[in-house]
Amino acid sequence: MTTLLALIFSAASTIVIAVLGHQFHLAHFHLVGGIPVGSMAIGGGAALGAALAIRLTNNYDTDDFRMLAYVAGFLAYSLVIVADYTALQFRVGDRVLPATEIMNVARYLMFLVEEGAKSTAAVLPKWVRIPPQIMFWLGMVRLSVEIVGTLVATGWALSLVIGVPFCWRNRRFYELKSLVESANTSAVREWELAVHQRRPIEARAILARVRAGKPQSQDRVWTRIVIHQCPGCLAGRVRIEKCKRGPGFIRAESQDEFLLDQARGSAILAT
């Protein structure tokens, strides 16, 4: 269900942000000649579709959903570029021909590189003279930064909207370390108590019982443990939720949430 909604919402957000990006020329909007504010806005907007699907289905970001968001962001940026290309006009002698009649993709790419190099050089001091040979590579770097900025903004927007913790020490969002659903609610409470009391060996043993109690289709109530962890310092956040099965949907209610420092995170979560 989540995958289907993510595909539908991602396609919708990609089309909408591509239309808006073309209308406002976002792909060519930069600050200080090099910061790709427009393309980052395109990537962030395209990621909202996958984030909305995750929110509506009480799911969490996984590698598949994150990759889908990256594809949506890059596709939205590409659609804006294509829309700008088809609306562009080239002057050949006394005639003005639309780009759709020429279909000169290579020429349009060179146009993007040249315009990027010119806008970057325009913010430099007047006494700085850049040779023509370097201008081409300057424009290529500018275009590469624009694409990378789109992908980075996509990942950041997805993490921010669905509430993934951020590690200020390592400058990275937490990764989904573990997602456990168990019908053995008593074992879940024992595991949580062992974690709080810093008993890592017992916590690992109890976690095995928790994993063994997988919910069945006939179960109406069970417990979900969601563990996000920083890949650098191993600090983590644990969310414990109560899940209830309804007619055609699953509703999750927050039961507890606690943070794990580096010591507890490395001892308990890195298993």
Backbone as CSV, one residue per row, in Angstrom:
resi,resn,N_x,N_y,N_z,CA_x,CA_y,CA_z,C_x,C_y,C_z
1,MET,0.833,-1.202,0.000,0.000,0.000,0.000,0.868,1.253,0.000
2,THR,1.901,1.263,0.840,2.778,2.430,0.906,3.518,2.649,-0.407
3,THR,3.976,1.557,-1.026,4.713,1.677,-2.281,3.840,2.255,-3.382
4,LEU,2.589,1.796,-3.468,1.682,2.311,-4.495,1.389,3.795,-4.272
5,LEU,1.110,4.162,-3.015,0.860,5.577,-2.729,2.095,6.423,-3.014
6,ALA,3.273,5.890,-2.662,4.508,6.637,-2.910,4.708,6.869,-4.403
7,LEU,4.420,5.869,-5.223,4.559,6.037,-6.671,3.576,7.077,-7.202
8,ILE,2.320,6.986,-6.741,1.299,7.926,-7.223,1.619,9.351,-6.779
9,PHE,1.894,9.524,-5.481,2.163,10.865,-4.962,3.464,11.436,-5.520
10,SER,4.474,10.592,-5.700,5.739,11.076,-6.255,5.565,11.535,-7.699
11,ALA,4.784,10.779,-8.477,4.525,11.197,-9.854,3.764,12.521,-9.887
12,ALA,2.769,12.651,-8.994,2.001,13.895,-8.957,2.861,15.086,-8.541
13,SER,3.655,14.911,-7.486,4.501,16.016,-7.024,5.565,16.372,-8.056
14,THR,6.064,15.365,-8.781,7.064,15.628,-9.816,6.480,16.484,-10.927
15,ILE,5.276,16.140,-11.377,4.645,16.899,-12.460,4.315,18.320,-12.005
16,VAL,3.757,18.435,-10.797,3.367,19.761,-10.301,4.586,20.664,-10.145
17,ILE,5.649,20.143,-9.527,6.828,20.982,-9.293,7.548,21.280,-10.607
18,ALA,7.444,20.369,-11.599,8.051,20.633,-12.898,7.329,21.776,-13.607
19,VAL,5.995,21.789,-13.521,5.226,22.870,-14.140,5.538,24.200,-13.457
20,LEU,5.534,24.198,-12.123,5.835,25.430,-11.398,7.274,25.885,-11.650
21,GLY,8.192,24.912,-11.669,9.587,25.261,-11.918,9.787,25.895,-13.278
22,HIS,9.051,25.429,-14.288,9.155,26.027,-15.615,8.528,27.420,-15.642
23,GLN,7.406,27.583,-14.942,6.735,28.880,-14.935,7.580,29.961,-14.282
24,PHE,8.286,29.598,-13.214,9.080,30.586,-12.473,10.575,30.503,-12.784
25,HIS,10.960,29.677,-13.770,12.362,29.553,-14.181,13.263,29.187,-12.985
26,LEU,12.794,28.226,-12.185,13.537,27.867,-10.978,14.885,27.225,-11.279
27,ALA,14.972,26.498,-12.378,16.226,25.812,-12.688,17.371,26.781,-12.909
28,HIS,17.068,28.036,-13.216,18.114,29.029,-13.503,18.201,30.100,-12.418
29,PHE,17.592,29.832,-11.262,17.613,30.814,-10.184,18.712,30.433,-9.195
30,HIS,19.695,31.316,-9.030,20.833,31.070,-8.152,21.097,32.306,-7.291
31,LEU,21.838,32.077,-6.241,22.302,33.166,-5.397,23.819,33.235,-5.473
32,VAL,24.345,34.429,-5.510,25.791,34.691,-5.545,26.440,33.927,-6.692
33,GLY,25.679,33.729,-7.762,26.252,33.150,-8.958,26.470,31.658,-8.936
34,GLY,26.290,30.988,-7.793,26.595,29.561,-7.777,25.718,28.711,-6.890
35,ILE,25.018,29.291,-5.909,24.183,28.502,-5.010,22.875,28.168,-5.723
36,PRO,22.617,26.886,-6.027,21.451,26.524,-6.846,20.156,26.499,-6.040
37,VAL,19.674,27.668,-5.659,18.463,27.756,-4.843,17.258,27.205,-5.600
38,GLY,17.151,27.524,-6.879,16.014,27.072,-7.650,15.951,25.565,-7.799
39,SER,17.072,24.945,-8.173,17.071,23.493,-8.346,16.869,22.773,-7.015
40,MET,17.353,23.352,-5.925,17.114,22.746,-4.610,15.633,22.815,-4.242
41,ALA,14.972,23.905,-4.614,13.529,23.996,-4.387,12.777,22.965,-5.215
42,ILE,13.248,22.698,-6.419,12.631,21.671,-7.257,12.775,20.296,-6.615
43,GLY,13.990,19.972,-6.149,14.208,18.679,-5.513,13.401,18.509,-4.241
44,GLY,13.362,19.566,-3.418,12.597,19.488,-2.179,11.108,19.326,-2.430
45,GLY,10.586,20.010,-3.435,9.170,19.873,-3.749,8.823,18.503,-4.284
46,ALA,9.718,17.922,-5.098,9.447,16.601,-5.653,9.463,15.516,-4.582
47,ALA,10.195,15.736,-3.493,10.269,14.736,-2.424,9.021,14.701,-1.562
48,LEU,8.176,15.707,-1.659,6.991,15.767,-0.807,6.009,14.640,-1.095
49,GLY,6.000,14.129,-2.328,5.091,13.043,-2.663,5.408,11.781,-1.878
50,ALA,6.682,11.363,-1.887,7.069,10.181,-1.128,6.897,10.403,0.368
51,ALA,7.206,11.610,0.842,7.052,11.902,2.268,5.586,11.840,2.692
52,LEU,4.697,12.327,1.842,3.271,12.284,2.158,2.764,10.850,2.233
53,ALA,3.227,9.998,1.326,2.821,8.593,1.361,3.306,7.908,2.637
54,ILE,4.523,8.222,3.057,5.057,7.639,4.290,4.263,8.109,5.495
55,ARG,3.897,9.380,5.509,3.119,9.932,6.619,1.726,9.301,6.698
56,LEU,1.066,9.189,5.576,-0.306,8.699,5.571,-0.398,7.230,5.973
57,THR,0.629,6.447,5.691,0.582,5.022,5.991,1.353,4.673,7.271
58,ASN,1.752,5.675,8.043,2.483,5.438,9.291,3.730,4.583,9.067
59,ASN,4.381,4.782,7.952,5.595,4.041,7.650,6.802,4.928,7.945
60,TYR,7.980,4.446,7.578,9.211,5.205,7.824,10.084,5.143,6.595
61,ASP,11.024,6.072,6.504,11.859,6.112,5.320,12.741,4.872,5.253
62,THR,12.747,4.254,4.107,13.629,3.126,3.843,14.478,3.483,2.632
63,ASP,15.416,2.618,2.304,16.280,2.884,1.159,15.474,2.976,-0.135
64,ASP,14.436,2.142,-0.256,13.638,2.160,-1.485,12.875,3.476,-1.634
65,PHE,12.241,3.934,-0.546,11.501,5.192,-0.615,12.440,6.363,-0.845
66,ARG,13.596,6.335,-0.223,14.556,7.428,-0.397,15.070,7.458,-1.836
67,MET,15.322,6.282,-2.404,15.765,6.237,-3.795,14.663,6.740,-4.726
68,LEU,13.403,6.402,-4.404,12.286,6.907,-5.190,12.217,8.431,-5.124
69,ALA,12.460,8.994,-3.962,12.453,10.452,-3.825,13.588,11.077,-4.639
70,TYR,14.780,10.459,-4.637,15.892,10.964,-5.442,15.527,10.968,-6.933
71,VAL,14.928,9.859,-7.386,14.537,9.779,-8.793,13.509,10.856,-9.125
72,ALA,12.540,11.068,-8.205,11.519,12.093,-8.435,12.153,13.482,-8.517
73,GLY,13.101,13.780,-7.620,13.757,15.086,-7.649,14.544,15.313,-8.924
74,PHE,15.321,14.305,-9.330,16.116,14.456,-10.558,15.220,14.521,-11.786
75,LEU,14.138,13.732,-11.783,13.215,13.767,-12.916,12.513,15.118,-13.019
76,ALA,12.124,15.688,-11.868,11.480,17.002,-11.890,12.434,18.062,-12.446
77,TYR,13.685,18.033,-12.021,14.674,18.980,-12.536,14.870,18.794,-14.038
78,SER,14.920,17.528,-14.484,15.093,17.256,-15.919,13.895,17.744,-16.716
79,LEU,12.678,17.572,-16.173,11.481,18.038,-16.871,11.467,19.558,-17.006
80,VAL,11.946,20.242,-15.970,12.022,21.706,-16.063,12.999,22.117,-17.155
81,ILE,14.133,21.442,-17.215,15.126,21.756,-18.249,14.555,21.492,-19.639
82,VAL,13.846,20.348,-19.788,13.241,20.026,-21.087,12.168,21.057,-21.452
83,ALA,11.352,21.457,-20.465,10.321,22.460,-20.739,10.951,23.787,-21.144
84,ASP,12.023,24.163,-20.472,12.721,25.394,-20.858,13.326,25.266,-22.252
85,TYR,13.788,24.080,-22.594,14.406,23.853,-23.898,13.385,23.978,-25.026
86,THR,12.205,23.376,-24.820,11.194,23.430,-25.876,10.614,24.827,-26.050
87,ALA,10.695,25.655,-25.006,10.185,27.022,-25.113,11.227,28.000,-25.637
88,LEU,12.474,27.522,-25.756,13.553,28.411,-26.188,13.494,28.629,-27.697
89,GLN,13.955,29.772,-28.145,13.997,30.075,-29.566,15.431,30.384,-29.973
90,PHE,15.819,29.877,-31.113,17.138,30.135,-31.660,17.002,31.035,-32.893
91,ARG,17.932,31.930,-33.041,17.934,32.821,-34.207,18.969,32.325,-35.208
92,VAL,18.505,31.978,-36.388,19.374,31.511,-37.468,19.244,32.511,-38.615
93,GLY,20.225,33.407,-38.736,20.142,34.469,-39.729,19.014,35.424,-39.395
94,ASP,18.072,35.592,-40.339,16.914,36.457,-40.112,15.718,35.691,-39.603
95,ARG,15.845,34.393,-39.462,14.705,33.571,-39.047,14.851,33.205,-37.565
96,VAL,13.730,33.147,-36.867,13.674,32.715,-35.470,12.918,31.397,-35.423
97,LEU,13.617,30.353,-35.037,13.040,29.012,-35.019,12.934,28.515,-33.586
98,PRO,11.810,27.879,-33.252,11.723,27.280,-31.907,12.650,26.091,-31.792
99,ALA,13.038,25.809,-30.578,13.996,24.727,-30.355,13.419,23.379,-30.748
100,THR,12.087,23.241,-30.712,11.487,21.959,-31.066,11.697,21.612,-32.533
101,GLU,11.909,22.620,-33.370,12.166,22.360,-34.774,13.627,22.044,-35.028
102,ILE,14.477,22.507,-34.162,15.912,22.259,-34.351,16.338,20.998,-33.604
103,MET,15.786,20.819,-32.397,16.107,19.657,-31.554,17.619,19.502,-31.392
104,ASN,18.292,20.601,-31.177,19.737,20.572,-31.008,20.037,20.512,-29.517
105,VAL,20.020,19.304,-28.950,20.217,19.139,-27.519,21.621,19.570,-27.111
106,ALA,22.597,19.224,-27.948,23.977,19.569,-27.617,24.152,21.078,-27.520
107,ARG,23.480,21.797,-28.407,23.609,23.251,-28.398,22.962,23.839,-27.137
108,TYR,21.834,23.249,-26.730,21.174,23.755,-25.524,22.008,23.472,-24.285
109,LEU,22.635,22.309,-24.228,23.509,22.012,-23.097,24.686,22.983,-23.051
110,MET,25.240,23.288,-24.201,26.316,24.270,-24.240,25.806,25.637,-23.800
111,PHE,24.556,25.937,-24.147,23.953,27.194,-23.712,23.869,27.251,-22.185
112,LEU,23.453,26.140,-21.552,23.385,26.090,-20.092,24.763,26.271,-19.468
113,VAL,25.762,25.607,-20.046,27.123,25.708,-19.513,27.649,27.133,-19.654
114,GLU,27.433,27.737,-20.816,27.939,29.092,-21.046,27.252,30.108,-20.141
115,GLU,25.928,30.003,-20.020,25.210,30.940,-19.165,25.608,30.763,-17.692
116,GLY,25.835,29.525,-17.293,26.274,29.292,-15.919,27.642,29.876,-15.646
117,ALA,28.537,29.733,-16.610,29.880,30.294,-16.437,29.827,31.823,-16.394
118,LYS,28.986,32.419,-17.234,28.889,33.882,-17.256,28.314,34.428,-15.942
119,SER,27.285,33.770,-15.433,26.677,34.255,-14.194,27.613,34.078,-13.010
120,THR,28.419,33.013,-13.034,29.390,32.822,-11.953,30.510,33.847,-12.036
121,ALA,30.988,34.098,-13.263,32.057,35.086,-13.432,31.579,36.502,-13.133
122,ALA,30.269,36.755,-13.256,29.749,38.104,-13.041,29.856,38.537,-11.582
123,VAL,29.871,37.572,-10.645,29.949,37.926,-9.229,31.390,38.075,-8.758
124,LEU,32.338,37.733,-9.611,33.746,37.885,-9.240,34.171,39.351,-9.377
125,PRO,35.224,39.736,-8.688,35.715,41.119,-8.840,36.080,41.433,-10.288
126,LYS,35.983,42.708,-10.664,36.232,43.087,-12.052,37.672,42.836,-12.486
127,TRP,38.579,42.840,-11.515,39.974,42.656,-11.906,40.308,41.185,-12.165
128,VAL,39.380,40.280,-11.884,39.601,38.851,-12.138,39.191,38.533,-13.566
129,ARG,40.147,38.081,-14.355,39.883,37.721,-15.742,40.022,36.207,-15.888
130,ILE,38.972,35.563,-16.371,38.987,34.110,-16.532,39.200,33.789,-18.009
131,PRO,40.206,32.977,-18.326,40.445,32.607,-19.730,39.264,31.843,-20.313
132,PRO,39.024,31.945,-21.619,37.883,31.247,-22.252,37.935,29.732,-22.042
133,GLN,39.158,29.167,-22.003,39.253,27.725,-21.822,38.742,27.281,-20.442
134,ILE,38.946,28.128,-19.455,38.512,27.784,-18.097,37.020,28.069,-17.916
135,MET,36.479,28.989,-18.692,35.060,29.315,-18.577,34.182,28.092,-18.823
136,PHE,34.597,27.239,-19.769,33.815,26.034,-20.064,33.764,25.126,-18.845
137,TRP,34.902,24.889,-18.221,34.936,24.003,-17.053,34.235,24.644,-15.859
138,LEU,34.283,25.974,-15.785,33.551,26.657,-14.725,32.043,26.431,-14.873
139,GLY,31.575,26.491,-16.117,30.166,26.219,-16.362,29.794,24.773,-16.090
140,MET,30.691,23.827,-16.389,30.425,22.415,-16.105,30.338,22.172,-14.601
141,VAL,31.228,22.818,-13.857,31.177,22.682,-12.396,29.873,23.256,-11.866
142,ARG,29.469,24.388,-12.395,28.213,25.021,-11.977,27.026,24.097,-12.239
143,LEU,26.970,23.460,-13.413,25.876,22.551,-13.747,25.898,21.316,-12.852
144,SER,27.088,20.805,-12.540,27.202,19.643,-11.649,26.721,19.982,-10.246
145,VAL,27.096,21.166,-9.764,26.639,21.602,-8.443,25.125,21.721,-8.415
146,GLU,24.545,22.157,-9.517,23.096,22.299,-9.601,22.405,20.937,-9.468
147,ILE,22.933,19.921,-10.146,22.339,18.582,-10.080,22.523,17.976,-8.694
148,VAL,23.731,18.101,-8.142,23.978,17.570,-6.800,23.110,18.283,-5.774
149,GLY,22.950,19.595,-5.927,22.095,20.343,-5.009,20.657,19.876,-5.053
150,THR,20.179,19.501,-6.241,18.820,18.968,-6.356,18.668,17.680,-5.557
151,LEU,19.640,16.767,-5.677,19.562,15.490,-4.972,19.700,15.675,-3.459
152,VAL,20.600,16.552,-3.041,20.777,16.798,-1.606,19.506,17.393,-1.003
153,ALA,18.913,18.353,-1.696,17.684,18.967,-1.200,16.552,17.958,-1.131
154,THR,16.523,17.008,-2.068,15.500,15.967,-2.038,15.605,15.126,-0.780
155,GLY,16.820,14.667,-0.472,17.012,13.863,0.732,16.721,14.629,2.005
156,TRP,17.134,15.886,2.064,16.877,16.699,3.254,15.390,16.940,3.444
157,ALA,14.685,17.241,2.362,13.248,17.501,2.470,12.509,16.260,2.960
158,LEU,12.875,15.081,2.439,12.225,13.848,2.875,12.451,13.605,4.358
159,SER,13.686,13.766,4.818,14.006,13.518,6.224,13.326,14.521,7.145
160,LEU,13.272,15.775,6.728,12.662,16.799,7.580,11.152,16.614,7.700
161,VAL,10.510,16.270,6.612,9.049,16.155,6.632,8.605,14.958,7.454
162,ILE,9.316,13.839,7.369,8.887,12.642,8.096,9.543,12.542,9.466
163,GLY,10.315,13.548,9.877,10.811,13.617,11.247,11.974,12.718,11.565
164,VAL,12.925,12.576,10.670,14.129,11.791,10.948,15.108,12.650,11.749
165,PRO,15.663,12.139,12.854,16.598,12.942,13.650,17.861,13.295,12.871
166,PHE,18.501,14.368,13.294,19.726,14.840,12.656,20.849,14.861,13.673
167,CYS,22.021,14.373,13.275,23.186,14.357,14.158,24.041,15.582,13.848
168,TRP,24.135,16.509,14.807,24.916,17.717,14.598,26.404,17.458,14.665
169,ARG,26.797,16.365,15.301,28.220,16.061,15.390,28.762,15.561,14.054
170,ASN,27.978,14.712,13.374,28.434,14.135,12.112,27.777,14.769,10.892
171,ARG,26.872,15.742,11.120,26.188,16.443,10.043,25.467,15.462,9.105
172,ARG,24.771,14.491,9.711,24.056,13.502,8.916,22.726,13.169,9.570
173,PHE,21.758,12.811,8.741,20.494,12.330,9.276,20.660,10.886,9.760
174,TYR,19.875,10.543,10.767,19.897,9.171,11.262,19.367,8.229,10.179
175,GLU,19.839,6.993,10.211,19.358,5.971,9.301,18.414,5.033,10.042
176,LEU,17.493,4.433,9.293,16.572,3.473,9.884,17.342,2.190,10.174
177,LYS,17.718,2.013,11.431,18.512,0.861,11.829,17.664,-0.397,11.916
178,SER,16.494,-0.292,12.528,15.677,-1.479,12.734,14.216,-1.079,12.862
179,LEU,13.354,-1.914,12.318,11.911,-1.740,12.422,11.325,-3.097,12.798
180,VAL,10.901,-3.228,14.051,10.457,-4.503,14.591,8.985,-4.393,14.983
181,GLU,8.175,-5.322,14.520,6.780,-5.417,14.923,6.583,-6.729,15.656
182,SER,6.004,-6.661,16.842,5.897,-7.839,17.688,4.555,-7.847,18.405
183,ALA,3.979,-9.042,18.511,2.746,-9.222,19.285,3.046,-9.491,20.746
184,ASN,4.314,-9.692,21.097,4.714,-9.965,22.486,4.979,-8.635,23.178
185,THR,3.916,-7.982,23.622,4.051,-6.657,24.221,4.800,-6.695,25.548
186,SER,4.670,-7.768,26.306,5.384,-7.859,27.585,6.886,-7.911,27.352
187,ALA,7.322,-8.622,26.315,8.757,-8.682,26.010,9.265,-7.313,25.567
188,VAL,8.433,-6.561,24.871,8.839,-5.213,24.448,9.078,-4.332,25.665
189,ARG,8.209,-4.410,26.662,8.383,-3.614,27.872,9.618,-4.054,28.645
190,GLU,9.885,-5.362,28.697,11.104,-5.843,29.361,12.347,-5.339,28.641
191,TRP,12.311,-5.329,27.301,13.462,-4.841,26.537,13.677,-3.353,26.791
192,GLU,12.613,-2.580,26.831,12.738,-1.151,27.088,13.314,-0.890,28.476
193,LEU,12.882,-1.665,29.477,13.405,-1.502,30.829,14.882,-1.854,30.889
194,ALA,15.269,-2.903,30.184,16.683,-3.296,30.164,17.547,-2.228,29.498
195,VAL,17.003,-1.579,28.465,17.744,-0.508,27.799,17.933,0.667,28.744
196,HIS,16.877,1.064,29.447,16.967,2.193,30.374,17.924,1.893,31.537
197,GLN,17.973,0.654,31.970,18.836,0.279,33.097,20.238,-0.120,32.656
198,ARG,20.548,0.089,31.369,21.894,-0.189,30.830,22.310,-1.632,31.078
199,ARG,21.463,-2.563,30.657,21.789,-3.988,30.726,21.814,-4.531,29.297
200,PRO,22.913,-4.273,28.577,22.933,-4.592,27.139,22.823,-6.082,26.836
201,ILE,23.448,-6.938,27.656,23.402,-8.380,27.376,21.973,-8.894,27.493
202,GLU,21.276,-8.505,28.566,19.895,-8.923,28.730,19.012,-8.312,27.650
203,ALA,19.302,-7.077,27.278,18.497,-6.426,26.248,18.592,-7.167,24.920
204,ARG,19.779,-7.640,24.574,19.921,-8.403,23.332,19.130,-9.695,23.391
205,ALA,19.173,-10.382,24.528,18.434,-11.632,24.664,16.921,-11.399,24.589
206,ILE,16.456,-10.349,25.242,15.018,-10.059,25.203,14.593,-9.638,23.804
207,LEU,15.475,-8.912,23.092,15.134,-8.477,21.743,14.914,-9.668,20.820
208,ALA,15.619,-10.765,21.064,15.387,-11.977,20.270,13.967,-12.499,20.483
209,ARG,13.470,-12.437,21.725,12.084,-12.838,21.989,11.102,-11.888,21.322
210,VAL,11.456,-10.612,21.315,10.586,-9.625,20.678,10.466,-9.911,19.184
211,ARG,11.595,-10.172,18.544,11.576,-10.438,17.104,10.818,-11.726,16.779
212,ALA,10.858,-12.676,17.692,10.174,-13.955,17.442,8.659,-13.819,17.493
213,GLY,8.158,-12.804,18.178,6.711,-12.631,18.308,6.121,-11.827,17.178
214,LYS,6.288,-12.265,15.951,5.781,-11.520,14.798,4.256,-11.519,14.790
215,PRO,3.640,-10.383,14.511,2.166,-10.325,14.492,1.597,-11.115,13.322
216,GLN,0.465,-11.737,13.555,-0.227,-12.505,12.537,-1.392,-11.686,11.981
217,SER,-1.971,-12.169,10.910,-3.062,-11.436,10.256,-4.294,-11.313,11.146
218,GLN,-4.454,-12.279,12.073,-5.618,-12.221,12.954,-5.403,-11.306,14.159
219,ASP,-4.183,-10.861,14.388,-3.905,-9.967,15.510,-4.451,-8.572,15.217
220,ARG,-5.172,-8.015,16.185,-5.730,-6.679,16.032,-4.865,-5.611,16.670
221,VAL,-4.057,-5.992,17.647,-3.197,-5.043,18.359,-1.810,-5.648,18.489
222,TRP,-0.788,-4.865,18.229,0.587,-5.302,18.437,1.456,-4.064,18.654
223,THR,2.731,-4.289,18.886,3.668,-3.202,19.199,4.726,-3.091,18.115
224,ARG,5.078,-1.864,17.806,6.118,-1.594,16.802,7.261,-0.839,17.458
225,ILE,8.479,-1.298,17.194,9.695,-0.616,17.667,10.432,-0.056,16.452
226,VAL,10.645,1.253,16.460,11.348,1.912,15.363,12.641,2.495,15.917
227,ILE,13.760,2.117,15.325,15.072,2.555,15.801,15.780,3.305,14.683
228,HIS,16.026,4.585,14.888,16.857,5.378,13.997,18.218,5.566,14.658
229,GLN,19.275,5.458,13.863,20.623,5.543,14.427,21.544,6.324,13.514
230,CYS,22.414,7.125,14.137,23.433,7.850,13.378,24.525,6.876,12.967
231,PRO,24.868,6.791,11.690,25.916,5.860,11.275,27.307,6.260,11.741
232,GLY,27.459,7.495,12.204,28.772,7.941,12.643,29.029,7.704,14.113
233,CYS,28.242,8.343,14.977,28.480,8.241,16.421,27.649,7.146,17.078
234,LEU,26.731,6.497,16.323,25.893,5.396,16.813,24.859,5.830,17.848
235,ALA,24.688,7.136,18.067,23.586,7.587,18.905,22.281,7.288,18.180
236,GLY,21.206,7.078,18.936,19.974,6.652,18.297,18.741,7.201,18.974
237,ARG,17.616,7.022,18.309,16.319,7.352,18.856,15.395,6.152,18.676
238,VAL,14.681,5.798,19.722,13.784,4.644,19.707,12.361,5.132,19.901
239,ARG,11.476,4.682,19.036,10.053,4.972,19.158,9.293,3.664,19.340
240,ILE,8.441,3.610,20.351,7.596,2.445,20.596,6.153,2.870,20.369
241,GLU,5.469,2.154,19.491,4.120,2.522,19.102,3.170,1.341,19.258
242,LYS,1.949,1.637,19.505,0.891,0.631,19.576,0.115,0.667,18.273
243,CYS,0.091,-0.443,17.570,-0.567,-0.528,16.273,-1.914,-1.233,16.414
244,LYS,-2.927,-0.677,15.768,-4.262,-1.270,15.766,-4.706,-1.477,14.328
245,ARG,-5.199,-2.670,14.067,-5.645,-2.995,12.720,-7.119,-2.630,12.561
246,GLY,-7.431,-1.857,11.539,-8.797,-1.481,11.246,-9.220,-2.021,9.897
247,PRO,-10.401,-1.703,9.444,-10.869,-2.176,8.136,-10.112,-1.515,6.987
248,GLY,-9.092,-2.181,6.514,-8.324,-1.672,5.386,-7.186,-0.746,5.737
249,PHE,-6.904,-0.510,7.024,-5.817,0.389,7.384,-5.257,-0.011,8.742
250,ILE,-4.088,0.521,9.060,-3.428,0.289,10.344,-3.157,1.645,10.973
251,ARG,-3.596,1.812,12.219,-3.393,3.061,12.940,-2.353,2.855,14.022
252,ALA,-1.406,3.773,14.117,-0.323,3.683,15.098,-0.449,4.816,16.105
253,GLU,-0.313,4.479,17.386,-0.351,5.458,18.469,0.981,5.410,19.217
254,SER,1.568,6.570,19.441,2.850,6.634,20.131,2.696,6.247,21.600
255,GLN,3.554,5.337,22.050,3.551,4.888,23.436,4.736,5.446,24.222
256,ASP,5.892,5.485,23.586,7.086,5.983,24.276,8.134,6.343,23.238
257,GLU,9.022,7.244,23.619,10.136,7.643,22.765,11.296,8.053,23.652
258,PHE,12.477,7.534,23.365,13.647,7.888,24.167,14.884,7.886,23.286
259,LEU,15.867,8.658,23.725,17.126,8.809,23.003,18.191,7.936,23.630
260,LEU,19.069,7.426,22.807,20.199,6.619,23.259,21.489,7.374,22.982
261,ASP,22.328,7.483,23.987,23.609,8.143,23.787,24.553,7.203,23.033
262,GLN,25.771,7.659,22.819,26.715,6.879,22.032,27.037,5.544,22.685
263,ALA,27.181,5.525,24.021,27.536,4.287,24.712,26.423,3.247,24.598
264,ARG,25.207,3.645,24.904,24.096,2.704,24.825,23.775,2.347,23.376
265,GLY,23.933,3.317,22.479,23.652,3.030,21.085,24.600,2.021,20.496
266,SER,25.893,2.153,20.796,26.865,1.215,20.265,26.745,-0.156,20.887
267,ALA,26.321,-0.221,22.142,26.230,-1.515,22.842,24.984,-2.293,22.464
268,ILE,23.885,-1.593,22.215,22.606,-2.268,22.011,22.171,-2.275,20.553
269,LEU,22.362,-1.168,19.864,21.818,-1.071,18.517,22.755,-1.636,17.462
270,ALA,24.048,-1.621,17.670,25.003,-2.095,16.664,25.116,-3.615,16.708
271,THR,23.990,-4.298,16.592,23.984,-5.763,16.612,23.195,-6.271,15.414
